[in-house]
Every structure is written in structure tokens, then in C-alpha cells.
Amino acid sequence: MASKVFLVDKSKTIRVGKEPMVLVPLKLWRMLEDHLEDQEALASKNYLRRIRKARKDVAEGKVIYPFR
């Protein structure tokens, strides 16, 4: 489904159909994606639980098996 892209001259607002669009450099977008990915991981209770357990195991001198 192809959408028409419009540029409104005075406001320099780019619209795809009726929705306004933001253009950012690819380098910035990749950085934002990394930060969003980090936020999703930190929001996961299971992820945080595994980090706490791994830290506890290291403190107790237990052998750690990554990717298990």
C-alpha cells in the first residue's frame, strides 16, 4: 500500500497521508533503537531476576554458565 508524501512549504512539516513524520539521521535512529531495546530489557521482571541471581551466584563463588 503506497502512501503519498507531502511537504508543506511554510511549516516544513512532512506528512505521510494525514500523519506528520519526523526525519532523523540514521546514526541517531540506531542509537535510539539501542536505547529502546535496553529499556525493554530492563522492564522485564525475568531479566532483572536473572541478573540478581547471577550476581548472587558470583558473590557465592558458584560457577556461572552463560546462555543457559
C-alpha positions, 0 to 999 in steps of 0.5 A: 500500500503506497502512501503519498508524501507531502511537504508543506512549504511554510511549516516544513512539516512532512506528512505521510497521508494525514500523519506528520513524520519526523526525519532523523539521521540514521546514526541517531535512529540506531542509537535510539533503537539501542536505547529502546531495546535496553529499556525493554530489557530492563522492564522485564521482571525475568531479566532483572531476576536473572541478573540478581541471581547471577550476581548472587551466584558470583558473590557465592563463588558458584560457577556461572554458565552463560546462555543457559 
